[in-house]
Amino acid sequence: MNEIPNKRVGYPVAKWNPEFIKRVKMLMILGATDNVLAAAFGVNVHTIHYWKKAHPDFLEEYNNGKVKMLSEVAMALVQRAIGYEYDEEEVHVVRGEVQRIVVKKHVKADSWAAAKILHLKAREFGWCDTTNTNGSLTQNNVNINNFDLTKLSDTQLEAMKKLGIAHIEKESMDIDDAQIERDGGE
């Protein structure tokens, strides 16, 4: 094992173990934070930050685990937002005999999950809230005339229309006429 000098007074010397590279990915898939990693490895959180800089393989597995966890969470959120079906085995006793029956169950769409996806998309595209100051409506950091609507789904475009963000200047964007009509633009 290699020892990493720790210049911070009051902290013990952290011992590096190449096995940490394998363990970090699994912990990240489970949703571990840097503080949880530090506790799992018996080190200070600053040591985790140092290891990410000093050991490229550690950082790579850290990121791979994080990406895998986030993609699984995103997929689950999308499924919850649009609804899904799954098979469930039910056990029934009929005339004293145990019967196992596979039943298709349906989970209906969840509006909270759909709203959360729209919120996350809004953050990704740099949308932000409007504010009302002194009786006049202002847009904070958003110029909707320069917004590329080609990345939005029909559902998102419909939501924009319902929110009153339907008037978009045709010449300010590189989109086709059909999409402008969907937006409710002129």
N, C-alpha and C positions, 0 to 999 in steps of 0.2 A: 504494500500500500504506500502511496505517495502522500506525504504531508504537505498541506498548503499553508504557508505562513499567513496568519491572520494579524494584521497590524492594529486592529481595533483592541484597545485595552479592555480587559475584562472578559473577552471571549476566548474559549479554548481553541487550540489548533484543530482545524477540521481535517479529517482523514478522507482522502479521495479513494473510492473503490470503483473500478470499471463496471462492476455489477449494477451500479446506480443507473447506468445508461439503459439497461433493460427495464429496471423498475420504474424509471421516470415516465416512460410511455404508458404503462399500465395505470399509474396513478393519475396521469393527465386524462386518460380516457374516462376514468371514474369521476373527473371533474375537480381534481385537486387544485388548490391555489398554491402560490409560492410558500405561504405560511404553512400549509398542510404538508408540502414537500419537505420543508425544513424540519418539521416535527417528525416526519416519517424517517428521515435520514439522520436525525439527531444533531442537527446543525442550526445555526442562525440563518434567518432568511437572507441576510447579506451574502452568506456563503453560496446559497442557491444562485443568486445573481452573478457571483464570481464564476461559479462552475459553468453557467451558460456562456460566459465570455471565454473562459479558459479551455473548455472542452467542447469542440464543435459537434462531436457525436452526441453529447448530452443535449445540446441545444436542438439538434435535428430531431431526436426522439421526443423531446419536450414538445416541439412544434407539431410533429406528426400526431402525437396523442391528443393534443389540443384541437387540431383540425378534425380528427376523427370524432371526438366528442361533440364538437360544435355542429358538424354535419349531421350526426344522428339526432341531436336536439332539434335542428332546423327541420329535418324530415318529419319528426314526430309532431312538430308544431303545424306544419303544412297539412299533415293527415288530420289532425284535430280540427283545423280550420275548415277543411272541405268535407269532412266526414269520411268514414271508412267502414268496411265490413271485415269480419273475422269469424272463424269457425270456433265454436265452443262445444265441448262434450258435456252432455247432461246425462245424469244417471236417474233412471226411473225404475220403479218396482211395479211390474204388471203381473197380476195373479201369482204373486210370490216369486216371480222370476226377475232378476236384475237385468235391465237392458240399458245399453249405452247408445245414445243417439247424438249424432253430430248435428248441431243447429247453427245456421248462419245468423249471426247477430249484426245489427247495424248501429253504428254510433253516429248520431246526427252531427251536422256541422256546428261548430262552436263559434259564436260571434266574437267572444273575447280573443280567441286565437287569431281570427281573421284581423281584428283590430290591432293586435300585437304585431302581426306581419306588416300591416300597413305602416305602423309606427316605426318599425325597424327599417323598412324601405325608405320612409321619409328621412330618417337619419342618414342612410346611405347616400341618398340623392341630394342631401343638403337642404331639404325643406325645413322650414321652421314656422313657428306660430306667427299669426298676425296680432298686432296690438292696437288698441284704440287709445290714442293720446290726444287730449284736448278736442275730442269729438271728431277727429279725422282718423280714418283707417290707414295704417301704414304696413307695408310688408317688410319684415326684418330679414335682410340678407338674401332675399329671393327676387329674382327677376323672372317672372313666369313667361315672359315673351321669349326668353332665350333658353327655355327648358326643353330638352329632347324628350318628347312623348313617345318615341318609338320603343323605348325600353319598358313601357307600362303595358300591363295586360288590359283587356277590355273591362274587367271588373274595376281595376284601379282608375281607368279613364271615366267610367260611370260614376265612381265615388267622387272624383274631382268635379264632375259636372254637378252632382248633387250638393257639393260644398260651395258651388258658385265660382269655381275657377274654370269656367267653360270658355270664356272669350280669350282666344289665343290668336295672335297675329300670324296669318299663313306665311307671309314672306320672311318671318324671323326664324322659321324652322325648316328643317330638311325632312319633311314627311309627305306622304301622299294625300290626295284629296279625300279618300275614304276615311282615313284616320281623323282628318280635320272634322268631317261630318260627325263621326263618332263622338268627338270632343264637344260638339255643339258650337264649334267656331264658325265664323263667317266665311 
